[in-house]
Amino acid sequence: MTRRDRVNGVRRLRGAGRVLAAVAWLALGGCTHQGGHVSSREGEPPAIDRVDWGRSVFRFETFRNEWFWSDTLGLAEGLARREVTPNALLAAGLQLDSDKLPSDFRRSDVGIGPYTDPRATRRLIEANAVIGLVARQDRIGVTCVLCHSRADDRFGDGVGRRVDGLPNTRLRVGTLIAWGERSRSYVPFLNLFGLGRGPQVDPAVSAFDGAEALEGAVDAALLSWPPGQADATPDGVGNPTDIPAIWNLTDVGPYDWDGMFAHVGDAHNYFFGVVLDPTTLATPGGRSFLSGVPPPMGDWLGGAYGAVLQAIDPAMERPRVAADRVGGLPFLRSSPRLGFRVNGEDLDALSAYLARVLPPRRDSIDEERVAAGRRVFRQAGCNDCHLESRETTGMIVPIRDLLPGYDPQRIDLVTVPGGSLLDDPRTGYDDRVMAMNAAWRGGEVGYKVPQLVGIGLTAPYLHDGSVSTLEALLSPDRGAFSPHPFYIRHPDERADIEAFLAAWDGRTYP
C-alpha cells in the first residue's frame, strides 16, 4: 500500500465514521506530535537505511517551502536582480560543499574566476553545492543545513566538505532573507514592539507610505542580525539568538534555548512549519500557535501579518509548506497545538540521523590535562547541572538563578492596547523568553541546560553569543552579576577544564 493510499484511506474513514475517528483521536491525542503525512517527495520513501533517509531529509528536504522562499519572499528574484555572486554568498557566510562543486569551480582558486560571476550562483544552487539552498524547478527552498552544517574549509574559507551538526556561526541569516524581493513576509520575527534588538518595524507603515517603506524597514532590521544568529520565535519581540549545535539530538531535550518543546519531533515540525514558512501563522490552525504569545499580542500579530501577506498576494495559498491539518485541544499539553504537521515519517528519520551525528574527531588529546580538567569540573560542582554524558538533565534553570539581580519591569505596549511584556532593561538577557517559553506547555520559564558535546567548536557562548571564549565564560573577570556567573578562579584550573571540555566529543569523552 502506498502512502497516498493510506492517506486516502484515512479520508474515507473520516467521511464514513467521524464518531469512531474522534474517539480514536482522543485516545491517541497525547501522541499527536508524531502526526503528519505530506512531504515534497512523491510516493513511498526510498528503500534505504533510516539514517541515510534522515541525512537526506536534513540536507535536502524542504517540505515545499520553496513556494514561500521564492513566490512569497522572492529570494530567487532577489538573487538574480542583485546579481549576487558566489563570492557574495561566501561573504554572507553561506557555505559551499566541495563534493558538489561544478568542474570550473574545482579548477579555480576560491574567490576568482567563476566565484565572481553572478550567473554561476544559480548553477551552484542547482548542483546542491550551496549548503542549505536547494533548487526546485525555478524556485529555491531552504533546508536544515543552512544553519546547522558548515564546510571544513579545506579549499578556502567556507568551501570544503560538510560537517553536519556544527552551527554556522558565520552565516548572516538576516542578509539572506533581506536579499528577497519581499522580505516583509518575514516580519513576525522582527522588533515590532520596540523592546527587541535592532530597528523597530511597524507593519502598518505600508498603509501610509507604500510597500517599499515597509520593505526598507524590514531590511534594516534583518541586516542588524549578527553573524551566527537568527530570531526563531514569531513573537514580535525581535531578538536573534545563537544558532545551536544539534549533535546527538535525541538525548538532549527539551528543545530550543528555553525548552519550549518537550519532543524533538515537535521542534523539527516547528522549524519546518513555522520558521521556514511563517505563512502558517496566517491560517486558522497556525494562528493557534500564537497562543504562546501573551494576549492580546498574539491576535494582533496574526492580524498584522495576515494583512502583510494579503497585500503581497491576495490569492496566496496558506500555508505554503506541504503539511496536513491536524486537531488539538487546549488540555493536551504534551504537544504544541500547531494546526499543521509536516511528514512524521520524515521527521522520525531525521531524528534517527541526528541521534548519530557527533562532532569531528580530534587529532590528539592531552590525556593528563583532560583528567585534571575532569577533576576540576566535578570539584566546582559543574555536574550539578551538566551531566558527564552525551545526555542532558532536562533541567530548565530559572532566569533568576542564571542572572543575579534579575529585576524585570512590566512594559505596557502602545502598539497593542492591553498588551504588556516583562523586560530587564539592564541586560536584555531575558528577551528570548519574554513572550514565548516552556510555560506554553506547562513547564518552567528559563533556559534549558544545554549539551556540552562539541562545546569547544561552538563559540561564542550563552544564548545571545555575549561571551566569546570558554576562558572568558569561566573567568570571574566577567563579574558576579553577569549571566551564568559560575567561575573557575585559578587560571591553571581554567586551562584544565577547557582541555576537558574541548575533548568532550561524545565518543571517548566524557
C-alpha positions as CSV (number, residue, x, y, z in Angstrom):
1,M,0.0,0.0,0.0
2,T,1.4,3.4,-1.0
3,R,1.5,6.4,1.3
4,R,-1.1,8.1,-0.9
5,D,-3.4,5.0,-0.5
6,R,-3.0,5.3,3.3
7,V,-3.9,9.0,3.3
8,N,-6.9,8.4,1.1
9,G,-8.0,5.6,3.3
10,V,-7.9,7.8,6.3
11,R,-10.0,10.4,4.5
12,R,-12.6,7.8,3.6
13,L,-12.7,6.7,7.3
14,R,-13.3,10.3,8.3
15,G,-16.2,10.5,5.9
16,A,-17.7,7.2,6.9
17,G,-17.3,7.2,10.7
18,R,-16.5,10.6,12.2
19,V,-17.5,9.5,15.7
20,L,-15.2,6.5,15.7
21,A,-12.4,8.6,14.3
22,A,-12.9,11.2,17.0
23,V,-12.8,8.6,19.8
24,A,-9.6,7.1,18.4
25,W,-8.1,10.6,18.1
26,L,-8.9,11.3,21.7
27,A,-7.3,8.0,22.8
28,L,-4.1,8.8,21.0
29,G,-4.2,12.6,21.5
30,G,-1.1,12.7,23.6
31,C,0.9,11.3,20.7
32,T,-0.1,13.8,18.1
33,H,3.4,15.2,17.9
34,Q,4.3,12.3,15.6
35,G,1.5,13.1,13.1
36,G,1.6,14.4,9.5
37,H,1.8,12.8,6.1
38,V,2.9,15.3,3.4
39,S,6.4,15.9,2.2
40,S,7.8,17.3,-1.0
41,R,8.6,13.8,-2.2
42,E,6.1,11.8,-4.2
43,G,5.1,8.2,-3.2
44,E,6.9,6.0,-0.7
45,P,10.2,6.9,0.9
46,P,13.2,5.3,-0.8
47,A,14.2,1.8,0.2
48,I,17.3,3.0,2.1
49,D,18.5,2.8,5.7
50,R,16.5,5.1,8.0
51,V,19.7,7.0,9.0
52,D,20.5,7.6,5.3
53,W,17.0,8.7,4.7
54,G,17.2,11.1,7.7
55,R,20.5,12.5,6.3
56,S,18.7,13.3,3.0
57,V,15.9,15.0,4.9
58,F,18.4,17.0,6.9
59,R,20.3,18.2,3.8
60,F,17.7,18.4,1.0
61,E,14.1,18.3,2.3
62,T,12.1,21.5,2.0
63,F,8.5,20.2,2.6
64,R,7.8,22.6,-0.3
65,N,8.9,25.7,1.5
66,E,10.3,26.9,-1.9
67,W,6.9,28.3,-2.5
68,F,7.4,30.7,0.4
69,W,11.0,31.5,-0.2
70,S,10.6,32.1,-3.9
71,D,7.0,33.0,-4.7
72,T,6.3,34.9,-1.4
73,L,9.6,36.2,-0.1
74,G,11.1,36.4,-3.6
75,L,14.6,35.0,-2.9
76,A,15.2,33.7,-6.4
77,E,14.2,37.0,-7.9
78,G,16.3,38.9,-5.4
79,L,19.5,36.9,-6.0
80,A,19.1,37.5,-9.8
81,R,18.2,41.2,-9.6
82,R,21.0,42.0,-7.1
83,E,23.5,39.9,-9.2
84,V,24.6,38.0,-6.1
85,T,27.9,36.3,-6.9
86,P,29.3,33.1,-5.2
87,N,31.8,35.5,-3.5
88,A,28.8,37.4,-2.1
89,L,27.3,34.1,-0.8
90,L,30.6,33.3,1.0
91,A,30.8,36.9,2.4
92,A,27.3,36.4,3.9
93,G,28.5,33.2,5.5
94,L,26.9,30.7,3.2
95,Q,29.0,27.5,2.8
96,L,29.9,25.5,-0.4
97,D,30.1,21.8,-0.5
98,S,33.3,20.9,-2.3
99,D,32.0,17.5,-3.2
100,K,29.2,19.1,-5.3
101,L,31.1,21.9,-7.0
102,P,30.9,22.1,-10.8
103,S,34.1,21.4,-12.7
104,D,35.0,25.0,-13.4
105,F,35.0,25.8,-9.7
106,R,37.2,22.8,-9.0
107,R,39.8,24.2,-11.4
108,S,39.7,27.6,-9.9
109,D,41.1,29.1,-6.7
110,V,38.4,30.3,-4.2
111,G,37.5,33.9,-4.8
112,I,38.4,34.3,-8.5
113,G,37.1,33.1,-11.9
114,P,33.6,31.6,-11.6
115,Y,33.3,32.9,-8.0
116,T,32.9,36.4,-9.4
117,D,30.1,35.5,-11.9
118,P,26.6,36.2,-10.7
119,R,25.3,33.7,-13.3
120,A,27.2,30.9,-11.5
121,T,25.2,31.4,-8.3
122,R,22.2,29.6,-9.8
123,R,24.4,26.8,-11.1
124,L,25.8,26.2,-7.7
125,I,22.3,26.0,-6.1
126,E,21.1,23.6,-8.8
127,A,24.2,21.4,-8.2
128,N,23.3,21.3,-4.4
129,A,26.7,22.9,-3.8
130,V,25.3,25.8,-1.6
131,I,24.7,24.1,1.7
132,G,21.1,24.7,2.8
133,L,19.7,26.1,-0.5
134,V,18.1,23.7,-3.0
135,A,16.6,24.3,-6.4
136,R,13.1,23.0,-7.1
137,Q,12.5,23.7,-10.8
138,D,12.6,27.6,-11.0
139,R,12.3,28.0,-7.2
140,I,14.7,28.0,-4.3
141,G,14.0,26.4,-1.0
142,V,15.7,26.2,2.4
143,T,16.8,23.1,4.5
144,C,18.1,22.5,8.0
145,V,21.7,22.5,7.0
146,L,21.6,26.2,6.1
147,C,22.2,26.9,9.8
148,H,23.3,23.5,11.2
149,S,26.1,22.5,8.9
150,R,29.4,24.0,7.8
151,A,32.2,23.4,5.4
152,D,35.5,22.2,6.8
153,D,37.4,25.0,4.9
154,R,39.8,22.5,3.2
155,F,39.7,24.6,-0.1
156,G,39.2,28.0,1.4
157,D,37.0,29.8,3.9
158,G,33.5,28.4,3.5
159,V,34.5,25.8,0.9
160,G,35.0,22.2,1.8
161,R,33.2,19.1,2.9
162,R,30.1,19.3,5.1
163,V,30.3,19.0,8.8
164,D,26.7,18.3,9.8
165,G,25.5,19.4,13.2
166,L,28.1,22.2,13.5
167,P,26.4,25.6,13.8
168,N,27.2,28.0,11.0
169,T,28.5,30.8,13.2
170,R,29.5,32.8,10.1
171,L,26.0,32.8,8.5
172,R,24.3,36.2,8.2
173,V,20.7,34.8,8.2
174,G,19.2,38.3,8.1
175,T,21.2,39.2,5.0
176,L,20.0,36.1,3.1
177,I,16.4,37.0,4.0
178,A,16.9,40.6,3.1
179,W,18.0,39.6,-0.4
180,G,14.4,38.5,-1.0
181,E,12.3,41.0,-3.0
182,R,9.5,40.8,-0.4
183,S,11.4,40.3,2.8
184,R,8.5,41.9,4.7
185,S,6.9,38.5,4.5
186,Y,9.2,37.6,7.5
187,V,8.0,40.4,9.7
188,P,6.7,38.4,12.7
189,F,10.3,37.7,13.7
190,L,11.3,41.3,14.0
191,N,11.2,44.0,16.6
192,L,7.6,45.2,16.3
193,F,7.1,46.5,19.9
194,G,10.3,48.5,20.4
195,L,11.8,46.2,23.1
196,G,14.0,43.9,20.9
197,R,17.3,44.3,19.2
198,G,17.7,46.3,16.0
199,P,15.5,48.9,14.4
200,Q,11.8,48.8,15.2
201,V,9.4,47.9,12.4
202,D,5.8,49.0,12.1
203,P,3.8,46.5,9.9
204,A,1.2,49.2,9.3
205,V,3.7,51.6,7.6
206,S,2.8,50.3,4.1
207,A,-0.8,51.6,4.6
208,F,0.6,55.1,4.6
209,D,3.9,55.1,2.8
210,G,3.7,52.0,0.5
211,A,5.2,48.6,0.5
212,E,8.7,50.0,-0.3
213,A,8.8,51.8,3.0
214,L,8.0,48.7,4.9
215,E,10.5,46.7,2.9
216,G,13.2,49.1,3.7
217,A,12.4,49.0,7.4
218,V,12.4,45.2,7.4
219,D,15.7,45.0,5.5
220,A,17.3,47.4,8.1
221,A,16.1,45.2,10.9
222,L,17.3,42.0,9.2
223,L,20.7,43.4,8.4
224,S,21.2,44.2,12.1
225,W,21.2,40.5,12.9
226,P,24.8,39.4,13.9
227,P,26.5,36.5,12.1
228,G,25.6,33.1,13.5
229,Q,22.3,34.4,14.9
230,A,18.6,34.3,13.9
231,D,15.3,35.0,15.6
232,A,13.3,31.8,15.6
233,T,10.2,33.0,17.5
234,P,7.4,34.9,15.8
235,D,6.6,37.0,18.9
236,G,7.2,40.5,17.5
237,V,10.0,41.0,20.0
238,G,12.9,40.7,17.6
239,N,15.8,39.1,19.4
240,P,18.1,36.9,17.4
241,T,19.9,34.2,19.3
242,D,22.9,32.0,18.6
243,I,22.4,29.1,16.2
244,P,22.9,26.0,18.4
245,A,24.8,22.8,17.6
246,I,22.5,19.8,17.0
247,W,24.6,16.8,17.8
248,N,23.2,13.6,19.5
249,L,19.9,15.4,19.3
250,T,17.5,12.8,20.8
251,D,19.2,12.8,24.2
252,V,19.3,16.5,24.9
253,G,15.7,17.6,25.3
254,P,13.8,19.7,26.0
255,Y,14.5,21.7,22.8
256,D,15.1,25.3,21.9
257,W,17.1,27.6,24.2
258,D,14.1,27.9,26.6
259,G,13.0,24.3,26.4
260,M,9.7,25.2,24.7
261,F,9.4,21.8,23.0
262,A,9.4,18.6,25.0
263,H,9.5,16.3,21.9
264,V,12.2,16.5,19.2
265,G,9.6,15.9,16.6
266,D,7.7,19.0,17.7
267,A,10.8,21.0,17.4
268,H,11.5,19.7,13.9
269,N,7.9,20.4,12.9
270,Y,8.0,23.9,14.3
271,F,11.1,24.9,12.3
272,F,9.9,23.4,9.1
273,G,6.3,24.5,9.5
274,V,6.7,28.0,11.1
275,V,10.3,29.3,10.9
276,L,10.9,28.2,7.3
277,D,7.4,29.0,6.3
278,P,5.8,31.6,8.6
279,T,2.7,31.8,6.3
280,T,1.4,29.1,8.6
281,L,0.8,31.8,11.2
282,A,-1.8,33.4,9.0
283,T,-4.0,30.3,8.9
284,P,-6.8,29.5,11.4
285,G,-4.8,26.4,12.6
286,G,-1.5,28.2,12.6
287,R,-2.8,31.2,14.5
288,S,-3.4,28.8,17.4
289,F,0.4,28.6,17.7
290,L,0.4,32.3,18.7
291,S,-1.5,31.3,21.8
292,G,2.0,31.0,23.2
293,V,2.3,34.8,22.9
294,P,0.5,36.7,25.7
295,P,-2.9,38.0,24.7
296,P,-3.8,40.3,23.0
297,M,-0.4,40.3,21.3
298,G,-1.0,37.0,19.5
299,D,-4.2,38.2,17.9
300,W,-2.6,41.5,16.9
301,L,0.4,39.7,15.4
302,G,-1.7,37.3,13.5
303,G,-3.9,40.0,12.1
304,A,-1.0,42.3,11.2
305,Y,0.9,39.5,9.5
306,G,-2.2,38.4,7.6
307,A,-2.6,42.0,6.2
308,V,1.0,42.0,5.0
309,L,0.6,38.7,3.2
310,Q,-2.8,39.8,1.7
311,A,-1.1,42.9,0.3
312,I,1.7,40.7,-1.3
313,D,-0.7,38.2,-2.9
314,P,-4.5,38.2,-2.1
315,A,-4.9,34.7,-3.6
316,M,-1.9,33.2,-1.7
317,E,-2.3,29.6,-0.6
318,R,-1.6,29.3,3.1
319,P,0.5,27.7,4.4
320,R,2.9,27.4,1.5
321,V,4.7,24.5,3.1
322,A,3.3,21.0,2.4
323,A,1.6,19.9,5.6
324,D,-1.6,18.2,6.9
325,R,-4.1,20.0,9.0
326,V,-4.3,18.4,12.5
327,G,-6.6,18.8,15.5
328,G,-5.7,19.8,19.0
329,L,-7.3,20.5,22.4
330,P,-6.1,23.0,25.0
331,F,-5.9,20.4,27.7
332,L,-3.4,18.2,25.7
333,R,-0.2,19.9,27.0
334,S,2.1,17.1,25.8
335,S,2.5,18.5,22.3
336,P,2.1,22.0,20.8
337,R,-1.3,22.9,19.4
338,L,0.1,23.7,16.0
339,G,-2.5,23.4,13.3
340,F,-0.3,21.8,10.6
341,R,2.1,18.9,10.6
342,V,4.8,18.0,8.0
343,N,5.5,14.4,7.3
344,G,6.0,12.5,10.5
345,E,8.0,9.6,8.9
346,D,10.5,12.1,7.5
347,L,10.8,13.7,10.9
348,D,11.4,10.3,12.6
349,A,14.1,9.5,10.0
350,L,15.6,13.0,10.6
351,S,15.8,12.2,14.4
352,A,17.4,8.9,13.7
353,Y,20.2,10.6,11.7
354,L,20.7,13.4,14.2
355,A,21.0,10.9,17.0
356,R,24.1,9.6,15.3
357,V,25.8,12.9,14.4
358,L,28.7,13.8,16.7
359,P,31.5,16.4,16.4
360,P,34.6,15.7,14.3
361,R,37.2,13.6,16.0
362,R,40.2,15.5,17.5
363,D,43.6,14.7,16.1
364,S,45.2,14.5,19.6
365,I,44.2,14.7,23.2
366,D,46.4,15.6,26.3
367,E,45.1,12.8,28.5
368,E,46.7,14.1,31.6
369,R,45.3,17.6,31.2
370,V,41.9,16.2,30.3
371,A,41.9,14.1,33.5
372,A,42.8,17.1,35.5
373,G,40.0,19.1,33.9
374,R,37.5,16.4,34.8
375,R,38.5,16.7,38.4
376,V,38.0,20.5,38.3
377,F,34.7,20.0,36.6
378,R,33.5,17.8,39.5
379,Q,35.0,19.8,42.3
380,A,33.5,23.0,41.0
381,G,30.0,21.4,41.0
382,C,29.5,21.8,37.3
383,N,27.9,18.4,37.2
384,D,25.0,19.7,39.4
385,C,23.6,20.8,36.0
386,H,25.8,19.3,33.3
387,L,26.0,15.6,33.2
388,E,29.2,13.8,32.2
389,S,27.3,12.2,29.4
390,R,26.0,12.6,25.9
391,E,22.6,13.3,27.5
392,T,21.4,16.3,29.5
393,T,19.5,16.6,32.7
394,G,16.4,18.1,31.0
395,M,16.5,20.9,33.6
396,I,15.2,24.4,32.8
397,V,17.0,26.8,35.1
398,P,15.0,29.9,36.1
399,I,16.4,33.2,34.8
400,R,16.9,34.5,38.4
401,D,19.4,31.7,39.0
402,L,21.3,32.5,35.8
403,L,21.2,36.2,36.2
404,P,21.7,37.6,39.7
405,G,19.8,40.8,40.3
406,Y,17.3,40.0,37.6
407,D,14.6,42.6,38.0
408,P,12.1,42.6,35.1
409,Q,9.8,45.5,34.7
410,R,6.3,45.2,33.1
411,I,6.2,47.4,30.0
412,D,2.8,48.3,28.6
413,L,2.7,48.3,24.8
414,V,1.3,51.3,23.0
415,T,1.0,49.3,19.8
416,V,-1.2,46.7,21.3
417,P,-3.8,48.1,23.7
418,G,-3.8,46.0,26.8
419,G,-0.6,44.2,25.8
420,S,2.5,44.1,28.1
421,L,5.8,42.3,28.3
422,L,8.4,41.8,31.0
423,D,11.8,43.3,30.4
424,D,15.0,43.7,32.4
425,P,16.4,46.9,30.8
426,R,19.9,46.3,32.3
427,T,20.8,43.3,30.3
428,G,18.2,42.0,27.8
429,Y,19.3,38.5,28.9
430,D,15.6,37.6,29.3
431,D,14.5,38.8,25.9
432,R,14.5,35.3,24.4
433,V,11.8,34.1,26.8
434,M,10.0,37.4,27.1
435,A,6.9,36.2,25.1
436,M,7.3,32.5,24.2
437,N,8.8,29.8,26.5
438,A,8.2,26.4,28.1
439,A,5.3,27.8,30.2
440,W,3.3,27.3,27.0
441,R,3.4,23.6,27.6
442,G,3.2,23.8,31.4
443,G,7.0,24.0,32.0
444,E,9.4,26.4,33.7
445,V,10.3,29.8,32.5
446,G,14.0,30.0,32.0
447,Y,16.9,28.5,30.0
448,K,17.4,24.8,29.5
449,V,20.7,23.2,30.4
450,P,22.5,22.8,27.0
451,Q,24.5,19.8,25.9
452,L,28.3,20.2,26.2
453,V,29.2,17.7,23.4
454,G,31.4,19.6,21.0
455,I,31.3,22.8,23.1
456,G,34.9,23.7,22.1
457,L,33.7,24.1,18.5
458,T,30.6,26.3,19.1
459,A,31.9,29.7,20.3
460,P,30.6,32.2,21.1
461,Y,28.7,31.2,24.2
462,L,25.3,31.8,26.0
463,H,22.1,32.1,24.0
464,D,23.0,35.6,22.9
465,G,26.6,35.0,22.0
466,S,27.8,37.5,24.5
467,V,30.8,35.6,25.7
468,S,33.5,34.9,23.0
469,T,35.6,32.1,24.5
470,L,35.4,29.3,27.1
471,E,38.2,31.0,29.0
472,A,36.1,34.2,29.3
473,L,32.9,32.2,30.2
474,L,34.7,30.6,33.1
475,S,36.7,33.7,34.3
476,P,35.5,35.7,37.3
477,D,36.5,38.8,35.4
478,R,33.0,38.9,33.9
479,G,31.7,39.8,37.4
480,A,29.3,38.5,39.9
481,F,26.2,40.0,38.2
482,S,26.9,38.7,34.7
483,P,24.8,35.9,33.1
484,H,25.8,32.4,34.2
485,P,28.2,33.6,37.0
486,F,29.8,30.2,37.7
487,Y,33.5,30.6,37.6
488,I,36.8,28.8,37.9
489,R,39.1,31.2,39.7
490,H,42.6,29.8,39.2
491,P,43.9,30.2,35.6
492,D,45.6,26.8,35.6
493,E,42.4,25.1,36.6
494,R,40.5,27.1,33.9
495,A,43.0,25.8,31.3
496,D,42.5,22.2,32.6
497,I,38.7,22.4,32.4
498,E,38.9,24.0,28.9
499,A,41.0,21.0,27.8
500,F,38.4,18.6,29.2
501,L,35.5,20.4,27.6
502,A,37.4,20.6,24.3
503,A,37.8,16.9,24.3
504,W,34.2,16.3,25.1
505,D,33.2,14.7,21.7
506,G,30.6,12.1,22.8
507,R,32.9,9.2,22.0
508,T,35.9,8.8,24.2
509,Y,34.9,11.7,26.4
510,P,33.1,12.4,28.6
